[in-house]
Amino acid sequence: MNPVPLLPHQQSSNPVDPGYRNFRDLLKAKTDYDPDRTFLIFPESERQYTYREFYELTLGSAVWLDTLAPRGGTMAIIFRNTPEFLAVYFGAVYLGITVVPINPDLAPPEIRFIIQNSQSTLVLHDQDFGVKLSSLASDMIASTTFMPFADVAELPKVDAAAVEASLPDIDPTTPAVIIYTSGTTGNPKGVVLTHMNLITDGKGMSDWFAFTPETRSLCILPLFHNNGLVVSLTTTLYGGGSVVFADAKSSMRSFFRLARKYQANFSSLMSSVLAVLLTVDYDGPPGLLRGIICGGQLLPLSLMEKFEAKFGIPLFEGFGGTEATSYSSFNRYPAELRKPGTVGIPMPICDMKVVAEDGVEVPDGTEGEICIRGGNVAIGYHNLPELQAKRFHDGWYYSGDYGLRDSEGNYYFRGRRDDMIVKGGEKIYPAEIENVLQAHREVVEAAAIGIDDPILGQEICAFVNIKDGATLNERDLMAFCSQSLARFKQPKRIVITNTLPDMPELPKGPTKKVLHRKLREYYETRLVSISPEEKWVRGVPTSA
């Protein structure tokens, strides 16, 4: 493939050719190689597709979408893990349309923001979400078309060669998706990822774990996140293998049954899911899967040891983030080469380094901010120039995550610069909760923190200062939050500081900024006693 122009932060010391210009080239190549191999399996709907069948569906999707959305435009999709999600996604990116996957569990105001901020002119959605989206459709009808899409069988049957000839040649640097993640201002931020980003990261992981056509991944994480879209789908597609897609809400406790039934040998999970799986009765053979990729939140060493002892399945920790498409480093493969407690070494697709506050690289063993550069690093943020300048400069992406590198080249993740809450793998900024609470007419100010949870990693506790004479209680504020926040963002506990004898107001520093660190200290020392079950969450070395 001819070289393509890269941004400075996408240029690594060892440039890697991803091998394919775009997603259509990738899927067509794998289809031509083995057209009758099973590619996608959906247990809930009992549907499955070979490479040829799915490729033809995506061509029909492209023809259909060409009548609904402008080439080069932006469209949103709201589906769970279904064939409809994937058919629409591939058909859109064939046309150079940028896809905005949206979490169906978000509240309507949150969905509205993403649609408007991304300037999506079309929203395709599962028909089950029609009622939830009806108010948005009526308000936004002038600029955005909402359309249910029920079944890929409705897509037109097409002549593959004729459609291929009519499709544009999509440049590798063309945006493929905008993934919205939590933002420091309370609104989510859009990360713009190109065809090159996604395919490069897929190649990196596929090569790292030696994926082949015999690889079968079991995906129970959502496709609207990078973990499902990149780690499970693109990585397995790059190896020419198969993917079993199930919904996490209905299949978490049937994980091993699904793995055995469909002969899956790889998966990608958050540590919170691993903790749940430890509670599942299991009488199957050890080593059912060759490995599980794990990242996105802390993986306690004790959890890792318990999981591997019970199931005989090795866990491979990695580090990255949405801005790095998904992963940039991994523990070495196979399992005997790992160094537990670390997030491994950089994949050949990128470079990493650790820097001090002045941006100068620090010696091994010294903590600092982790930086990444390479073909897997995003273009940047959608319409956020200040954040873009802060995070992407001097030829690197500054992750905001802190850690160190040892003398063997292994990286250790130590913590986040921001006060982000990571609940079950979902990244939530305190400002998202604070902005909602402070919108209540009887609330003076609010602050949210993450509190330890043995299953989810963290839960949410909010501290609220209310007006004198107000009669609000925790239940009132919980109900208020439920009107504007997705369920997973709603606080588990709300503390009204006016009732606290030793902290009647939120603690603040010299600049009057709320000190979230002081709130965490107060919660841990005054409001909760740590159970033995929680101690192992707190006491292990921190790693991603």
BAGUNU-37416 format. One record per residue (C-alpha): residue in one letter; x, y negated, z negated. Coordinates in steps of 0.02 Angstrom, whole numbers, plus 50000, padded with zeros to 5 digits. Layout:
<atoms>
aXYZ...
</atoms>
This chain:
<atoms>
m500005000050000n500664982750044p501154971649897v499804959849836p500054942849755l500084944449567l499914931849427p501484929749320h500754939749176q500364954149296q502184956249350s503074969649251s504904974449255n504464990349350p503044986349473v501865000849501d500875003949660p499135009549604g498965019349766y497265012649819r496694995349870n494974996249793f493665007849718r492955013349885d494665018749946l494915028349783l493245037449785k493335041149973a495075048549954k494515060249815t492945064649913d493945068850070y495125079649967d493775090349884p492015085049937d491115099549854r491935098049683t490735092849545f491095074749497l489715068749380i488615078249257f487185070649157p486525083349030e485015073148970s484245071649142e484985088149204r485715079549356q487435082249432y488325076549589t489775082649693y491035070149757r490195070049928e488445067949855f488955053549744y489975044949878e488465045249994l487385038249853t488585023749831l488545019750016g486635019350009s486765008149856a487894996149950v486664994950094w485234991549973l486184978849870d486724969650026t484914964050044l484774958249863a486384949549812p487674939049906r489344946749944g490644939149830g489304934649702t488964940949526m487624952649464a487214960149294i486704978049257i485844984549100f485825003549090r486385017148974n487515031349035t486515035949189p486805039449374e485915022949409f487265013149318l488655021149418a487795020649588v487425002149569y489164998449502f490075006749647g488894999949779a489134982249715v491034982549707y491094989649885l490324972949937g491494962149835i490124958549708t490724956349529v489744967149407v489304961449230p488844976749124i487764971648974n487484981248814p485614985748810d485614984348620l486004965748622a484624953848568p483754943848707p484664927448666e486334936448679i485854944148846r485264927148907f486954919348868i487924932548965i486794931549118q486874912649123n488714911149082s489194923749217q488034915249343s487254931949387t485924929849521l485274947649505v484944958449352l484624976849385h484024986449234d483285002649172q481395001349179d481325005548992f482064988348955g480724978949051v479754973148897k481314967348809l481854957248961s480144950449007s480354933948914l482044931048996a481354935049168s479974922249150d481164908749089m482554911849214i481564916849367a482124901549466s483964906349462t483984924949426t483024939849492f482634953749368m482294970649448p482034987949373f482925002449456a482265019349405d483075032849510v484545034749629a483415045749735e482595029449791l484185023649877p484165024050067k484945038850157v486305032150271d487565037050402a489205036650307a490315031950454a489175017650507v489105010350331e490975011850306a491255001950465s490114988050402l490904986050230p492154972250195d493974976150159i494064971949975d495734964949918p496464973049761t496424956449669t494544954449695p493614954049529a492654970149499v491904967049327i491714953949192i491714962649024y491004951848886t491774953848715s491494944348554g492124926448553t492884915448419t491564901948445g490114913748414n489754916748598p490524931548688k491974928548807g492034935948981v493614945249032v493844946049221l494554962649283t495014966349463h495014982349565m496894982749541n496744981049352l495524995449335i496395007149456t498125003349385d497565007249208g496675022849271k498255028549358g499295025049203m498205035749091s497895049349220d499765051449248w500145050349062f498975064449015a499295074649174f497495073949236t497115085249384p495545090949477e495345103649337t495165089849207r493405087749140s493085073049024l491645072048902c491075054048883i489895049148742l490475031048736p489485017948833l489885013449013f489594995048977h491234995348879n492964998248950n493135014648858g491775022948961l492085013649123v493985015049124v494595028549005s493275041649048l492715037049224t494155028849317t495525039249236t494655055749276l494185049849451y496015045649483g496465063649440g495065070349549g494185078549401s492425078649331v491515068449198v490095073649084f489105058349029a488025059148873d487245045748765a488145043148600k486535040448503s485845057448550s487395067848576m488665063648442r488185078648335s488075089848489f489805084648548f490605101748531r489095110848602l489185099748756a491065102148769r490855121148765k489355121648883y490165110649015q491955116448985a492605099048947n494445097848903f494705079448865s493765065148784s493985047448717l493265042848547m493355029648412s493985034748240s492245031448169v491575045048284l492955056848228a492385054048047v490605059048094l491205074348188l492105080148031t490385082247950v489765093648089d489675112348060y490835120548185d491125138948219g491955137448388p493735141348437p495145129548385g495875118748521l494265117748622l494915101848705r496695098248762g496625081248682i495615066248625i496145048548666c495865037148517g495975018348495g494965002548474q494995003148284l496055009548143l496445028148142p496945033047964l498285046347958s497255056347834l495775056447955m496915061948096e497625076147990k495905082147932f495215081948109e496655091348186a496685104048044k494825107748066f494675107848255g496445110848319i496255096448443p497695083948454l497295065348444f498265052848549e498255035148481g498505020448595f498505001448598g497784988848719g496184979048732t494924972648858e496184959748922a497364974248961t495924983449049s495974996448912y497625004048856s499434998648875s500315011048761f500055028748701n500825041748591r501835053548697y501015068548780p501005083348747a500615083448561e502315089348499l503095073148565r501965061648465k502485050548321p500915049548211g500565032748133t501145023448288v500225018148446g501625025448549i502645017948689p502125007448840m501475016648991p502545014049148i501225002349219c501664988049100d502894980048979m502634975748796k503614965448672v503444957948497v503714939348472a503824926748331e502694911548320d503864901848435g503674915248570v505444921948550e505604940848551v506034947948380p507214962448340d506554980048317g505804982648146t505214964448134e503364960648135g502634948348259e501314946148393i501164959848524c501234953948704i500854963348866r501174960649051g500834971449203g499594976149337n498334981549205v498224964149129a496654954349174i496554938649278g495994930449117y494414923149043h492884917149136n492694898249121l493714896748960p495234886349010e495814882448833l495774900648779q496584905448944a498044893748911k498214900148733r498254918648775f499024919148951h500644909448966d502504911348996g502154926649102w501334936748961y499664940348881y499754935948696s498584948548615g498314940248445d498714957248368y500214959248256g501404973748238l503184979348268r504254990848374d505465003548302s507185008248368e506425022648468g505255011048562n503675015748467y502455001948426y501514999948262f499914989948251r499794980248087g498284968848099r497334955448191r497724937248187d495894932948190d494624938448062m493774949848184i492644963448115v492784980448200k491244990748160g491175007848239g492275001648380e491184986348412k492184970348396i491214956748308y491834939448264p491194931848102a490634916348197e489294926448285i488424930148120e488844913348042n488084903448184v486434912648166l486344910947977q486784892647982a485354889548102h484144892947957r483464876447894e483794880947712v485594886947736v487034875047704e488454885947764a488874904147790a490364915447814a490474933647867i491834946347829g492194964447865i492064976247718d492754993947715d491605007947769p492165026147768i491225030447928l491175014648035g492855007747980q492034991447931e490304984847888i489744966647878c489484956147723a488924938047736f489114924647603v487804910947612n487634894447521i485834888247521k485074871247488d484624866347310g482854871547272a482774884147413t481994900847368l482834911547501n483354929147456e484384942547542r482864950747622d482304934147699l484014931447777m484124949247839a482474946947929f483074930448000c484644938648071s483634952648151q482774939848264s484384934648351l485704947948323a485894965448389r485664978448254f487514982848246k487934964548212q486714962248070p487504961147895k487354976047782r487424964347632i487104945747607v487754937047452i486984920247404t488424910847326n487294898947228t486934913347110l488774917447079p489424910046915d491244910046971m491074905747157p489554894647186e490284888247350l491264895847493p493154894647461k494054882547576g495834877247614p496554859747624t495784856947795k494074862647730k494144878447832v493264893147749l494524905647683h493884922647740r495364930647653k494764923847485l493024930447519r493714947847552e494714947047392y493184941547295y492114955447368e493404968847329t493754963047151r492054956947093l490654964347197v491154982347232s492094996447151i493045007047274s492445025047286p493675039347312e492925041747485e493415024047532k495165024447458w495895034447601v495235021347723r496145007647630g497725016847583v498395023347748p499635014347862t498715002747984s498765008148164a497645004448312
</atoms>
